[in-house]
Structures are given as C-alpha cells and as structure tokens.
Amino acid sequence: MSHEKKIATPDNDGRRVLLYLSLAGVVGLVLWTVVKTELRVRELVAQGFTDVAIDSARNHAYFPLFGSLLGAAVMIGVVVTVKRFLRAKG
C-alpha cells in the first residue's frame, strides 16, 4: 500500500461537492419531516385528539425515517466493504 498524499483533482472536488449536497439533502429531509410532523401534531392537539392519536402520528412519521436512514447507512457500509475487498483481491 502506498501512503502518498492524494492530490486534489477536479474529480475529487466533484466527489466532495456531491458528498456535501447529499448530506444537505439528508439533513433537509429530516428537518422537513420533523417540521411537517410537528405541525400535524399541533393540528391534532387543537382538534382535541388524545395522546394515543398524537403518538401514532409521530410514530408513523419517525419510524420510517429512522429506518430509511439506518438502511442507507448499512448499505453504504456494505458497498464500501465489498469495494475494498474486490480491490484487495484484484
């Protein structure tokens, strides 16, 4: 293995920009879901719904969000591991 420093190339800069855009998209999705859900919860409270309905609204919004983020993180880890394995063999 070589321990040389990587030289910044336009390709690396493009990957960095893509990474930052992806992270901004994920943060935006999370914030949008939280704001939308809490506005819905506020509506339910104003209409007089019980805590059960409010908890259900939150659960139906947050559990899929956390599941998708966890699934994406696991798949990224799997892809990185497979790429490293294939590079080491080849």
N, C-alpha and C positions, 0 to 999 in steps of 0.2 A: 504494500500500500504506500502511496505517496502522500506526504504531508505538506505538499506545496499549497501556498495560498491560492485561492481562486481569484482570478482576475474578473473584475466587473465587466461584463459584456452586455450588449443590448438584450440578449436572450435572458440573462439573469435578471436584468431590470424588468423585463416583461413579466417574468415569473413573480417577482416581488410585487409588482403592481396588481397582478391577478390575485395574489395571496391577500393583499390588503383590501381589494374590492370584495373578495369572498368573505373575509372576516367582517367587513362593514355590512354586507348583506345579511349575514347570520345575526349580527347584533341588531340590525334593523328589523328582522323578522321577529326576534324575541321581544323587542320593545313594542312592536306593533301588536303582537298577540297579547302582551300584558295589558297595554292600554285598552285595547278592544274588549278584553275580558272584564277588566275592572269597570269600564263604562257600562257593560251589560249587567254586572253585579249591582251597580248603583241603580240602574233601572228596576231591577228585581226588588231591591230594598224599598224603593219608592212605591212600588206596586203592592208591597206588603207580603211578599213571599217569605217563607220560613228559611231557617238556616240550612235545611236539607236541600232546598232548591238552589240556594246560593252556592253551597259546597259542590253540588252536582255540576253547576255551570262552570265553576273553577276547575273541577277535575276533568271535565270534558275538553277544556281548553289546554290545560297544562300538561296532562299526562302524555298526549300525543306529541306535544312539542318536545318534552324531555326525551321521549322515546326516539324521535327522529334525530335529535342531536346526538344521543348516545349511539344510535345505529350508524350515523355518519362517521363518528369518531372511530368506532370499531372497524368499519370498512376501510377508512384511510389507513389505519394501523395494519390491516391485513395486506393491503396493496403495497405499502412501503416494505413490509416484511418479505413479501413474495418478490418484489423487485430486487431487494438486496440479496436474497437467496439465489435468484437467477443470475445476477451479476457476478456473484462469488463462484458459481459453477462454470460460467462461460468465460 
